[in-house]
Amino acid sequence: MASAAEQVIFFVYDLLSCTTTIFTTNLRNFTASSISMSDKIFLAKLGAKIRKIRKEKSLSLDKLAALCDYEKANLSRIESGKTNTTILTLYTLSRVMGVRVSDFFED
């Protein structure tokens, strides 16, 4: 098992290997109705990818929410592209589902 320092290094490396889209998209929490169409498309694709990975892992929305200690409604909004999310939420989702954060941004 990796030490806490190694986990941070892996997380930072994984974050830096994400597509440049993540760095040009504002990751503060706000609703999709307050952002541009290209941002809405980005959030919809991100949410769809999270949903796809969740289903590949045979996790229900309820189960993933419980494992992450998040509200099911919040995860549903993320998966439907209706809200932006934080990088910490993406990190938690990736850790619980056993994937890299960058997997959420790959086609």
Buried (B, 14 or more C-beta within 10 A) or exposed (E): EEEEEEEEEEBEEBBEEBEEEBEEBEBEEEEBEEBEEEBBEBBBBBBBBBBEBBEEEEBEBEBBBEBBEBEBEBBBBBBBBBBBBEEEBBBBBBBBBEBBBBBBBEE
